[in-house]
Amino acid sequence: MEAFGFLKDQRSFFESGQTRGYAFRKQQLLALKKVIVANEKAINSALSSDLKKTPEECWVTETGLLIQELNHLISHLREWMRPEPVETNLLNLPSSSYLLPSPKGVVLIIGPWNFPLQLLLIPVAGAIAAGNCVVMKPSEFAPATAAVVEQIMSAVFPSNYVKLIQGDGAELVPAMMKEFRFDHIFYTGSIPVGRSIYMEAAKELIPVTLELGGKDPCVVESDANIKVAARRIALGKLTNSGQMCVCPDYLLVHTDVKEELISQLIIAIEKFYTSDPSAAYGYGKIINEKRFDKLVSYLSQGRLVYGGKYDRSSLFVGPALLEDVSLDAAIMKEEIFGPILPIFSFRTTEEAMTIIRKNPNPLSFYLFTSNRETEKEWLERVQFGAGCINNTAWQFSNHHLPFGGVGQSGIGAYHGRQTFDVFTHKKSIMKTPTWFDPAIKYPPLKGKLGILKFFVR
Ligand code: NAD
């Protein structure tokens, strides 16, 4: 089928070796950075059209993060491309050993709609830095951003090197994978789609990175600074109207501070977005009717203690705090992905753990406490991908922290050095001189047990 003819061209271009050199890779990263900076306004307007993001938010959560990663890749590229010497064991001396970073080949990168720029382009930057050819697939649910990104990428890169394809992922991706064996698939999105990609990839033993979602708990202990906790929880929950994989999904608050926390949350929400968030600067919109209807259905699955306003014509769902939510309700079985916060209280860690265990392996975990022992206990007990103490969501923006899930919330990680490593295969090499060739390793081995025991131990 000729529909994906560019894939063969990408394979040929990769095999030509042109993507491997330092100068080439650096030039591409600089070109990408330049075109992103030059198109900041077009990007902002697309993100505003898709998700009502403000220029400030676009910079902090999209373009700025991408530029930060690009700068980091550019400044460390030469160092990370170098062979990395490792030790050689006694048995193999005087050989020397090293790891040789090499690109994986032609990689597929699939992005979601919620941060449609950086969640697609940070992995693309990593793949370019690592010397690969790239096929990239933006989400069809953020069409304005997908269009700008396509325009930007096609202006800078030929399609036999970096190619953006548009359309329904459920049709396009399996069709492409039937025709072509990618050397790596990097996917960001929901758990069910991640699972189906993993299954397709397994048929050809294609390595995958799966950046998935989950229900991220946020625990507030009785010794926490409640005012600060409330501000940081409200910000994490309401950025992008809660359509963020790292936002606190539900709250577990110590009974002694529950009422105070709820009052402070309301103060924080109204300070950020006024008492009418539908008209507030910086309060986003829900991506589409399907997600809007799902979120509205959650609002009746508990007792509303604050907010809960919505308007279908503008895809607005206001901040909402819910209590008395059943653990069997859909809202506690699915990732909420919206500005609705169920609140549960607990007296003992075990009580809170019982709730967390219902949705194990969250992508993120947040804890508010001022006690180091409490902190240690929680960090040991909950299995999660990444998290914060006394904060929410900002771990994502520190490129020195690898970002990824565990178990159900994903496989692999990226950001910073990992963004390069994830698209790199490190060949393990041993180099042995020929001037020394002792008989000990050669047959017959009879009578050499003593000396072999000395060298292999
Ligand atoms: P989604 O899984 O519906 O779509 C993501 C991408 O997959 C889109 O480009 C889509 O076209 C494509 N796709 C759809 N079906 C496919 C199939 N069968 N085969 C291959 N590709 C297919 O996800 P979404 O709704 O865009 O994003 C929301 C989810 O993503 C949430 O669960 C959220 O937690 C998660 N997420 C995770 C991260 C992270 O970094 N871990 C970041 C953002 C979002």
Residues whose N, C-alpha, C, O or C-beta is under 5 A from the ligand:
A	BS01	NAD	I110 G111 P112 W113 K137 P138 S139 E140 G167 D168 G169 A170 V173 T188 G189 S190 I191 V193 S196 E211 L212 G213 G214 C245
